[in-house]
């Protein structure tokens, strides 16, 4: 291949979050970059989330590091709202606040997907000279030559593009992944959660200001139902209703806005009053699907590679999908720097560094769905979460909750899980020892009491 400084070319399929950020990194490394996207330009202000995707995201340490490295963090910061913890609305009507961490910086930042995407596209195009082509769908790929076949969504016109590096950043149902794996030994594990989601809006109060505390992620856990709401800079919140696709209390059963109002009255006390247009939004907004993807390999022919959801889509319940995708861009950029002149080695190193940890993230994201759905209503689990925070305050370097390691550090996901398991074992042993000591103390006291009678 031609060295990056010698004018190597890169073609990225997908102008979403990871594709746009990676375009900026590659251009700064000397690649001439073109990005192809089947949808419209996100800067045009049209509705970009027609497929039901959430329009809000939680920015945490990994994403912050990537945006800082790209020189965009300061520009985006005014468009974020700090989320200092979870504000839990109990089924019985009470509320409780759970801080995300013990330090001031251990918070998340809510940002709108459309604002973030438009900022990334603009920065890649104007600062790095990247060319974006919208309205083009990937129809075919020859990995050996790096040749893409693209078709215009409106015109139907076909064109071919050949590049030294082809990147599939085209989401969980990636065309590049399918075409890259065609005729090659490959694995794909794609799981769809039996639950779906629908977007709802909590607008600002009539007189201005928020209807509910704004600097928090709001969570309404209920029986076979869940609402999560992210804050916006205009004092509104974007809510996401999660329900099963089928069965009792499901999207299939709740067909109309009136059905939704009755369901909210029964399952989410107080939430209906925060969503004035609940009936209209429920009927108008589509139901989105939740999919998890694990696959291998992530690269082919030393010139094609996958990033983001194309290789490791996860359920949204740990808030790490975007952050992990941004971390892909950082690691791939570092691997290209570490293997100058050897694209294949760089792509293999990237997969070796990332795939074991994104597999762990998939497991954690599925597990956190159960935590949000059921654990926030469990006194025992809430007590354990408080114990983790107390131990972190007492031993700030020696004890870190798993959530802290995942969201507030850039420690690899697998390493964070191993450390959390060691802490769990230590806490279990300490609890058992305390229980045994208490039992022995009780026995000794009883015997002494008998002797003194």
Secondary structure, DSSP 4 states (H G I P E B T S, - for coil): ---GGGT-EEEEE--SHHHHHHHHHHHHTT-EEEEEESS--GGG-S---TT---SEEEE-HHHHHHHHHTT-HHHHHTTEEEE-EEEEE-TTS-EEEEES-SSTT--EEEEEHHHHHHHHHHHHHHHH--EEEESEEEEEEETTTTEEEEEETTT--EEEEE-SEEEE-S-TT-HHHHHHHTTS--EEEEEEEEEEEEEEEEPPPTTSS-SS-SSSEEEEEETTEEEEEEE-TTS-EEEEEEEESSSTTSTTT--SHHHHHHHHHHHSTTHHHH-TTHHHHHHHSPPEEEEEEEEE-SEETTTEEE-THHHH---GGGS-HHHHHHHHHHHHHHHHHHTTT-HHHHHHHHHHHHHHHHHHHHHHHHHHHHHHHTGGG-HHHHHHHHHHHHHHHHTTTT---HHHHHHSS---HHHHHHHHHHHHHHHHHHHHHHHHHHHHHHHHHHHHHHHT-
